[in-house]
Each structure stands twice: as C-alpha cells, then as structure tokens.
Amino acid sequence: MRVFCEPLGVAVELPERPQRIVSLASSLTETLFEMGCGARVVGISAYCSRYIPANHLPVVGDYLRVEHTLLASLQPDLILLTTGIQRPLGIKLAQAGYPVYALPLPTSLSGVMENLNLLGGLLNEVETARRLRQRWEQQFQTLYLSAAARRPRVYIELWFGRHVRTVGALSFIHDLVEAAGGDNIFGRDLDAVASMRPDLLLFHTEPDYPVDVARLIEERDWHRWNPAPYVVVGSVRKGENLIHEGPSIMETATWLQGHFHFWARHYR
C-alpha cells in the first residue's frame, strides 16, 4: 500500500496490515491499544507507558529524538508521530528510508476524530476506528447533556515548557472545556485575565517543568479577587492531561466536568 504523507512531503510504502509499529506519540499509542492493536506495537516513546497497560516494550526515543541503533533493530513497517515539534524528526526518519507517517496535530475535537479515522486507514482497521469514534461521539453527547446549568468562565494556562501558553478557540482543549460545561475566556495576556476575572483557573503542568501554581497566582495578585477563583491543576496523569488527545480524553472530560459541577454547587 502506497500512501502520501502531506506534512512530511513523502510517499510511504506500507504493508496491507502493518505488524511492526513504532509509535512516538503517546496519544497514538493509547489509541492503538484501545483499538486492540497493541500486539502490533514493537516500540514506544518515553511518555507512552503512562497511557497503556503495563508492558516491556522498548523505549525508542521521545518527541524529538530516537535511538537509531535500537530503532533499526526493531525493523518497523510503520513509524507514527505527529506534526508540530515532531515534524523535523519525521522528516529525518523519512530521509533515512523509514516508513514514517505524521498525523496532523488536531485543532478541534473534530480533528481528533479525523485522526482516528486516518489511523484506522493506515492500519487497515477502518471499521474498528469508526466504532471507537462512534463511542467517543456518544460519550461527548452524554457529557454535553450532563453539564451544569451554571457554567464557569475558565482561563486555561499550559506549562509544557519554560514559557506559559494560553488557549484560544483553535484548540481541541477549547472544545474539551466547552464540552465539559465551561466557557473558555480566550486569555491572551495576564492583564487581560485580571480584567476579565474568570471564575475558574485551569492549569496544566509537567514533571520536567514543575510549576508552583499557588505561588504564580499570588505573584499576580489573583488570590485577592473577591470571590477567589476556583483552581484546577492538571498533570500528565491519565485522565487529568489536558494536552493528551488519546482515548483517555474522555476520562479527562469527566474529571473536568466534576470540577465544574463542584464550582456550580459551592461557589457564588
């Protein structure tokens, strides 16, 4: 099977049903296992084990680099990664002759679903992928319907590097928060956040760059707001990771909605 990977600008030769898959993106790895294709995975990234059953799969690399000797020894017939910061790695692997495919980083929940369809096509598991997509869509519909009538205005701040990032409308994280029952205020800068006085502050942090959220809030004088904002801190833990779009996104959505319901009941 010959497919063209537009983000990498390469044509990829794949077997009809790839059996030796190396996945360098945790969301894709989790999806492979959810689709029942875990036995076809022969290598993973350093971050994948958080989201899949206990295993002894070799760690080939991370988002930005691989162990080339180990990768070659695994003889993959498909290497999966994403665009964004992983694109240069994908280009290098393609130039080295590996069968590599980069799935686009989704900018919406619809994009997450489209990637699921695409993954099903690459693996010749189209029907399995469609059934999983239908299950996700049903779960999100249930989530929409069970949201609290009183919706918090939410400011989202991501720390997965040395610099703060906020979330606007062109992100699946925006859709995730809205589906769980919150309204994203589209924070652009700290002064704007202070003037808009959101009801709930939603942070994501990672072990590589630990952030003292309480100290940040105090430094910005946000702790002086009346009423004080409700604070939620996510992490890389399965079911609390805002930037992870694998199947456990449904657990994250449920976790978020629990906080939104708590705010609606107890904060005035």
C-alpha positions in Angstrom: 0.0 0.0 0.0 1.4 3.4 -1.0 0.2 6.5 0.8 1.3 10.1 0.7 2.1 11.9 3.9 1.5 15.5 3.1 3.0 17.0 6.3 6.3 15.3 5.5 6.1 15.6 1.8 6.8 11.9 1.2 5.2 8.8 -0.2 5.2 5.9 2.2 5.2 2.2 1.3 3.2 0.2 3.8 2.2 -3.4 4.1 -1.6 -4.1 3.8 -1.7 -4.6 7.6 1.4 -3.1 9.4 2.5 -5.5 12.1 5.7 -3.8 13.5 4.6 -0.4 14.6 6.8 2.1 16.4 4.7 4.9 18.0 6.4 8.1 19.1 3.3 9.9 20.3 1.5 8.8 23.4 -2.0 9.7 22.1 -1.5 7.5 19.1 0.0 4.6 21.2 -3.0 4.7 23.6 -5.4 4.7 20.6 -3.6 1.7 19.1 -4.2 -0.3 22.3 -7.8 0.9 22.5 -8.3 -0.4 19.0 -7.0 -3.8 20.0 -3.8 -3.4 18.0 -1.4 -3.3 21.0 0.2 -6.6 19.9 1.4 -4.9 16.7 3.3 -2.2 18.6 7.1 -3.0 18.9 8.4 0.3 20.2 7.2 3.4 22.0 8.3 6.8 23.2 9.4 7.6 26.7 6.0 9.1 27.5 3.7 6.3 26.2 3.6 3.9 29.2 1.5 6.4 31.2 -1.5 5.6 29.0 -1.2 1.9 28.1 -1.2 -1.3 30.1 2.0 -2.4 31.8 4.4 -3.7 29.2 8.1 -4.3 28.4 8.1 -2.5 25.0 11.4 -0.9 24.2 11.6 2.9 24.5 12.9 4.1 21.2 13.0 7.8 21.9 10.9 10.8 22.8 9.2 13.6 20.9 12.4 15.0 19.4 15.0 12.2 19.1 15.3 8.4 18.7 17.9 5.8 19.5 18.8 4.9 15.9 20.5 1.6 16.6 17.5 0.4 18.6 15.1 1.7 16.0 16.9 -0.1 13.2 16.9 -3.4 15.1 13.1 -3.3 15.5 12.6 -3.3 11.7 9.4 -1.2 11.9 7.0 -1.4 9.0 5.3 1.8 10.2 6.5 4.7 12.4 3.9 7.0 13.8 4.3 10.5 15.1 2.6 13.9 14.8 3.3 17.3 13.2 4.3 20.4 15.2 7.6 19.9 17.1 7.8 16.2 15.8 7.8 17.2 12.1 11.6 17.6 11.8 12.1 14.2 13.4 9.6 12.7 10.9 11.5 14.3 8.0 14.8 12.9 9.2 13.4 9.4 9.6 11.8 9.5 6.2 15.1 10.7 4.6 16.7 7.7 6.4 14.3 5.4 4.5 11.9 4.5 7.3 8.2 4.1 6.6 7.0 7.1 8.7 3.7 8.9 8.8 2.9 12.1 10.7 -0.7 12.7 11.7 -1.7 16.4 12.0 -2.0 18.0 15.4 -5.7 18.5 15.9 -7.1 22.0 16.4 -10.6 20.7 17.5 -12.3 17.6 18.7 -13.4 17.0 15.2 -9.7 16.9 14.2 -9.1 14.3 17.0 -11.9 12.2 15.4 -10.5 12.6 11.9 -7.1 11.4 13.1 -8.8 8.3 14.5 -10.3 7.6 11.0 -6.9 8.2 9.4 -5.1 5.9 11.8 -7.7 3.2 11.1 -7.0 3.6 7.4 -3.2 3.2 7.9 -3.7 0.0 9.9 -6.4 -1.4 7.7 -8.7 -1.2 10.7 -11.3 1.2 9.4 -14.3 -0.4 11.0 -12.6 -0.7 14.3 -11.7 3.0 14.2 -15.2 4.0 13.2 -16.7 2.1 16.1 -14.4 3.8 18.5 -15.2 7.2 17.0 -18.9 6.5 17.4 -18.3 5.6 21.1 -16.4 8.8 21.7 -19.1 10.9 20.0 -21.8 9.2 22.1 -19.8 9.9 25.3 -19.3 13.5 24.4 -23.0 13.9 23.7 -23.8 12.5 27.1 -21.2 14.9 28.6 -22.9 17.9 26.9 -26.3 16.9 28.2 -25.0 16.4 31.8 -23.2 19.8 32.1 -24.3 22.1 34.9 -26.7 24.8 34.0 -24.4 27.4 35.6 -21.2 27.4 33.5 -17.9 28.7 34.9 -15.8 31.2 32.9 -12.5 29.4 32.5 -9.0 30.7 32.0 -6.6 28.0 30.7 -2.8 28.1 31.1 -0.4 25.4 29.9 3.1 24.8 31.1 4.8 22.1 29.0 8.0 24.1 28.5 9.7 27.1 30.0 7.1 29.6 28.8 3.4 30.0 29.5 0.8 29.2 26.8 -2.8 30.2 26.9 -5.6 28.5 24.8 -7.8 30.2 22.3 -10.6 28.8 20.1 -8.4 26.9 17.7 -7.5 24.0 20.0 -9.1 20.7 20.9 -8.6 21.8 24.5 -11.1 24.7 24.0 -13.6 22.1 22.7 -12.9 19.8 25.6 -13.6 22.5 28.2 -16.7 23.7 26.4 -18.0 20.1 26.2 -17.4 19.6 29.9 -19.5 22.6 30.7 -17.1 25.6 30.9 -16.7 28.7 28.8 -13.1 29.5 27.7 -12.4 33.2 28.0 -9.6 33.1 25.4 -6.9 34.5 27.7 -4.3 36.5 25.8 -2.2 38.1 28.5 -2.1 38.4 32.2 -3.5 41.9 32.4 -6.5 40.8 30.3 -7.1 37.8 32.5 -7.2 40.1 35.6 -9.7 42.4 34.0 -12.0 39.6 32.9 -12.0 37.9 36.4 -12.6 34.3 35.3 -14.5 32.0 37.7 -12.1 29.1 37.3 -8.3 28.9 36.6 -7.3 25.7 34.8 -3.6 24.9 34.7 -1.6 22.1 33.1 1.9 21.3 34.4 4.5 18.6 33.6 7.3 16.9 35.7 10.0 18.3 33.5 9.0 21.8 34.2 7.3 21.9 37.7 5.3 25.0 38.4 4.1 26.2 41.8 0.6 27.3 40.8 -0.2 28.8 44.2 2.9 31.0 44.0 2.0 32.1 40.5 -1.4 33.1 41.5 -0.1 35.1 44.5 2.6 36.8 42.4 -0.1 38.0 40.0 -2.4 39.1 42.9 -5.2 36.9 41.6 -5.6 35.5 45.1 -7.1 38.9 46.1 -10.1 38.6 43.8 -13.4 38.5 45.5 -14.7 35.9 45.2 -11.4 34.0 44.9 -11.2 31.8 41.7 -11.6 28.1 41.8 -8.3 26.5 40.8 -7.8 23.2 39.0 -4.4 21.8 38.2 -4.0 19.0 35.6 -0.9 16.9 35.0 0.5 14.1 32.8 -1.6 11.6 34.8 -4.0 9.6 32.7 -7.4 11.2 32.9 -6.1 14.6 34.0 -3.9 15.6 31.0 -5.4 18.5 29.1 -3.0 18.2 26.2 -3.4 14.5 25.6 -5.9 13.6 22.9 -5.8 9.8 23.2 -8.9 7.8 24.3 -8.4 8.8 27.9 -9.6 12.3 26.8 -13.0 11.0 27.9 -11.7 10.5 31.4 -10.2 14.0 31.3 -13.5 15.4 30.2 -15.4 13.6 33.0 -12.7 14.8 35.5 -13.2 18.4 34.3 -16.9 18.2 34.5 -16.7 17.0 38.1 -14.8 20.2 39.0 -17.3 22.4 37.0 -20.2 20.8 38.9 -18.4 21.3 42.2 -17.9 25.0 41.4 -21.5 25.4 40.3 -22.7 24.0 43.6 -20.3 25.7 46.0 -19.0 28.9 44.5 -21.1 32.1 44.4 
